[in-house]
Amino acid sequence: LWNCRIPNDNSNFSRWPVVMNSYPSGCAKIGFRDYLKTLEKKDIQYLNGLVRKALDGMNRDFHTDYPVKILAGTFRWHRISGRIYHDPDGSPSEIFGVITDISDKKEIEEQLLSETRKLIERVKELNCLYTLSKIIESPNISVEDTLTQAVELIPPSWQYPEISAGRIRYEKMEFRTDNYRRTRWKQSAKINIDGNNRGFIEVTYLRKMPLIDEGPFLKEERLLINAMAEHLSRFLKRKHDEQILTKQLNQLSLGAKISHVLTSNTRLPGMLNKCCDAVYAHYKPARAVIWLLKKNDTERNLQAFQGRSDRLDPALGIIEIDSESMIWRVFESQKKIHFKGLLNSFNGREGRWFQNEGIDSCICLPLQVSNQPLGVFGP
């Protein structure tokens, strides 16, 4: 408890002749001015301001909280509160107050504040995973759209969203937040499909922050980025499997169509065109071509009959092919070969045909009947 007669000069409260009647627990029994010396300068200035407002009639009562150094050299939290009393003429005459030790209350408040911060972080993390799950579950969403949206979830889900940036790499694709740049303060997790590393997800801080569990990152943020990587890995594996299944189904469909053509009574030119039509509809190449080859008297000379998806040109039915020809190389090796730069690689009748058609790349596959070379197919 403390009290004081208000001096006529109304000087700063810290200079008043305050009488200390009792002391908070653990506090040295010293004069009020010595007691104030245990406070921070800013706290003393703030206390003077509060008393000044009370004297000016803005508030009859005042109080403030501040840390003080006690005998053991440790800090305790105190609250000083006071009330100003006036003479009958209305002038302030005396002030009475109490200094209370509120350290236990402050400790509870700090614990509540800390738990509240942790709870906010956990809610952010749950929102991140929930939103990511909703994105992944969207029907017919592409890989590109999924990763574009996923990378934007990173900054608001980490402890310091204003300085957080994100990046996701998958195979040859990369997605970044607008503020992304490389820094040494980063956290990452691998994207694995069938045990193979196919990419990663990464979060970076744009400036140095206090060290916590994993550098400047919380241990819960490690769990979060691992969970995001796991979600994306499962999604990308599903997309990968869907692509393989779709490809296999398309190949089966193509094979069924060609088998139907080959078992029909269609004459050879029409059969070639229908086979090429089926291939063209499946692969969407610039052209689909079938060359049927047979050896002449010399092994260096081949005759080729050509069918195309857009038309069958009898005038191109016979083509002289030598041993340097790409068609010959596939026919002889019975192996698939991918040719690039055809416009600059071949001369002669075959080369002129590719130049006229404007075709610069071709995948050639051998055709066999009863394990006997029959021709070459080139989409």
RORODREN-798837 format. One record per residue (C-alpha): x, y, z. Coordinates in pm, whole numbers, plus 50000, padded with zeros to 5 digits. Each point is the difference from the previous one (the first is absolute). Example, Ala and Ser with C-alpha at 12.3 -4.5 7.8 and 13.67 -1.06 7.14 Angstrom:
RORODREN-798837
51230:49550:50780
50137:50344:49934
//
This chain:
RORODREN-798837
50000:50000:50000
50116:50356:49936
49870:50355:50030
50117:50354:49941
49899:50362:50044
49997:50161:49658
50260:50280:49991
49900:50349:49888
50237:50003:49704
49841:49681:49854
50345:49877:49894
50056:49653:49854
49845:49727:50211
50336:49824:50026
50128:50295:50208
49710:50013:50246
50052:49915:50370
49816:49669:49979
49975:49802:50322
50026:49621:49966
49785:49841:50270
50056:49637:49891
50185:49819:49726
49919:49727:49745
50137:49654:50077
50373:49967:49927
50045:50375:49956
50272:50181:50194
49871:50240:50268
50134:50315:49844
49870:50347:49937
49766:50068:49711
50261:50182:49796
50242:49711:50041
49718:49765:49907
49944:50193:49677
50365:49953:49913
49927:49630:49950
49767:50091:49711
50090:50062:49638
50023:50367:49905
49716:49968:49751
49775:49849:50269
50071:50293:50233
49919:50248:49722
49677:49819:49926
49903:50003:50373
50067:50376:50020
49773:50048:49700
49716:49800:50157
50014:50205:50323
50011:50324:49801
49681:49904:49814
49831:49917:50332
50100:50340:50143
49862:50173:49692
49663:49841:50073
50009:49759:49706
49996:49701:50235
49956:49971:50376
50162:49656:50011
50306:49861:49826
50201:49679:49980
50278:49843:49799
50206:49677:49994
50379:49980:49984
50292:49764:50082
50219:50072:50303
50325:49847:50121
49961:49843:50347
50261:49902:50258
50092:49669:49838
50093:50182:49682
49707:49857:49808
49708:50192:49859
49643:50007:50128
49696:50167:49854
49837:50274:50209
49686:50204:49951
49979:50348:50149
49655:50150:50036
49888:50322:50163
49711:50237:50061
50017:50376:50034
49790:50174:50266
49901:50367:49987
49940:50278:50255
49654:50155:50028
50110:50271:49760
50075:49731:49738
50376:50019:50005
50191:49666:50021
50132:49947:50349
50106:49642:50062
50061:49675:49818
49964:49647:50133
50111:49686:49823
50095:49637:50000
50295:49811:49848
49906:49641:49926
50217:49708:49892
49827:49858:49689
50280:49769:49884
49788:49684:50026
49723:50162:49800
50249:50120:49736
50148:49651:49975
49654:49853:49940
49930:50269:49739
50327:49923:49822
49921:49630:50002
49653:50068:49860
50148:50229:49735
50260:49738:49905
49738:49728:49975
49779:50231:49794
50288:50063:49757
50062:49627:49971
49630:49938:49942
49994:50264:49725
50298:49830:49831
49831:49658:50020
49681:50144:49848
50205:50148:49715
50163:49662:49939
49668:49815:50002
49851:50256:49759
50298:49949:49770
49961:49621:49988
49620:50025:49970
50025:50244:49708
50267:49787:49832
49776:49693:50034
49710:50188:49840
50223:50108:49711
50126:49646:49942
49648:49859:50011
49874:50241:49733
49876:49795:49702
50210:50016:49684
50251:50246:50149
50335:49999:49822
50342:49959:50157
50089:50357:49903
49689:50152:50161
50047:49794:50315
50361:50100:50056
49927:50365:49913
49736:50015:50274
50202:49788:50246
50303:50230:49998
49782:50297:50097
49896:49818:50319
50353:50009:50139
50054:50362:50119
49676:50046:50202
50047:49661:50167
50342:50073:50154
50082:50195:50316
50115:50317:49820
49776:50027:49691
50118:50351:49912
50357:49877:49934
49919:49647:49876
50033:49880:49641
49937:49664:49835
50120:49786:49711
49889:49661:49863
50195:49806:49738
49866:49692:49827
50208:49842:49725
50065:50286:49754
49726:50226:50136
50056:50264:50268
49748:50219:50183
50089:50297:50223
49829:50269:50203
50055:50349:49859
50233:50096:50285
50216:49687:49982
50376:50031:50007
50276:49768:50118
50114:50051:50359
50187:49791:50256
49695:49987:50228
49803:49723:49834
49812:49681:50071
49919:49733:49741
49848:49655:49952
50034:49753:49712
49720:49897:49765
50042:49625:49947
49812:49771:49761
50056:49624:50032
50312:50067:50204
50153:50232:49740
50067:50368:50067
49799:50200:49744
50014:50347:50157
49970:50199:50321
49800:50262:50188
50192:50285:50161
49930:50296:50230
50248:50281:50058
50016:50299:50234
50111:50320:49832
50194:50121:50304
50163:49861:50312
49766:49904:50283
50065:49863:50352
50112:49638:50023
49734:49762:50132
49975:49626:49929
50133:49955:49645
50188:50321:49934
49733:50272:50000
49724:49742:49939
49769:49832:50250
50005:49623:50036
49630:50007:49909
50092:50171:49671
50226:49703:49919
49699:49774:50049
49791:50231:49781
50240:50012:49705
50046:49621:50020
49621:49957:49995
49966:50232:49700
50271:49807:49814
49823:49671:50081
49664:50131:49878
50156:50124:49676
50194:49675:49952
49679:49795:50022
49821:50237:49761
50282:49998:49744
50030:49620:50016
49628:49972:49932
50033:50234:49702
50302:49804:49876
49811:49670:50027
49698:50152:49825
50220:50109:49709
50149:49652:49966
49656:49839:50016
49859:50243:49745
50294:49934:49769
49954:49624:50030
49627:50024:49936
50061:50220:49696
50256:49752:49868
49755:49713:50047
49733:50203:49822
50240:50079:49716
50101:49635:49972
49636:49894:49986
49925:50248:49722
50299:49891:49793
49918:49631:50057
49647:50066:49875
50139:50168:49687
50245:49717:49933
49731:49733:50029
49765:50184:49762
49974:49934:49628
50131:50347:49916
50253:50011:49717
50357:50091:50086
49993:50377:49920
49680:50052:50198
50131:49783:50284
50316:50211:50024
49798:50319:50009
49770:49871:50275
50296:49885:50210
50161:50341:49959
49669:50169:50086
49986:49806:50328
50360:50091:50086
49942:50363:49907
49693:50022:50227
50196:49843:50287
50334:50185:49987
49904:50320:49811
50328:50010:49803
50060:50217:49695
49974:49687:49784
49957:49628:50050
50187:49798:49737
50042:49628:49930
50271:49874:49766
49973:49639:49878
50343:49884:49892
50136:49708:49805
50351:49923:49887
50093:50024:49634
50261:49789:49838
50262:50208:50179
49989:50046:50374
50076:50372:49966
49676:50070:49818
49649:50006:50153
49659:50073:49858
49755:50187:50223
49625:50041:49978
49879:50294:50205
49663:50056:50172
49911:50322:50180
49716:50111:50224
49898:50294:49783
50021:49830:49659
50154:49711:49809
50210:50123:49712
50073:49717:49754
50263:50219:49838
50210:49963:50314
49944:49629:50017
50346:49898:49880
50299:50159:50172
50361:49909:49945
50168:49958:50340
50370:49940:50053
50192:49863:50296
50050:50350:50151
49626:50056:50022
49843:50027:50344
49725:49766:49883
50260:49743:49906
50176:50037:50335
49679:49927:50192
49906:49717:49761
50341:49840:50031
50047:50045:50379
49636:49925:50089
50032:50264:50275
49806:50318:50069
50202:50311:49911
49911:50364:50068
50133:50221:49719
50041:50375:50050
50114:50271:49762
49878:49809:49694
49987:50310:49779
50378:50029:50025
50096:49632:50029
49872:49817:49691
50027:50045:49629
49845:49821:49707
49636:49908:49947
49934:49928:50366
50159:50326:50115
49809:50205:49744
49675:49845:50118
50069:50107:50359
50096:50348:49883
49682:50032:49795
49792:49886:50297
50184:50236:50239
50074:49710:50240
50314:50035:50211
49947:49721:50256
49876:49644:49970
49977:49689:50219
50039:49689:49781
49895:49655:50119
50056:49667:49822
49699:49799:49877
50014:49619:50013
49778:49712:49893
50086:49660:50149
50334:50145:50112
50080:50097:49642
50084:50364:49917
49715:50153:49805
50043:50375:50011
50036:50313:50206
49741:50215:50176
50076:50367:50050
49776:50237:50198
//
